[in-house]
């Protein structure tokens, strides 16, 4: 399998000294890179979608519980726009008072 090839694998997510590892059925394993929200899935069967970046390394795009629908990618939503604008306004006001 060439590097940077997209992969979709299923297996047991375990923690090892080197980090999170996906143990696949029938033997073998994948070292998972860039795993942000998978810590609560340790010890469970999961599905992983990502790109191969090494001999047995996957840069993860998504990790979710096996058998469940793939979660939709998170996008920057409008719900962050108003709080962001309020925070920016407050910073500008404080900077105006200080400067």
Helices and strands as residue ranges (DSSP letters): E 6-16, E 19-24, E 29-33, G 39-41, E 45-52, E 57-65, H 79-98
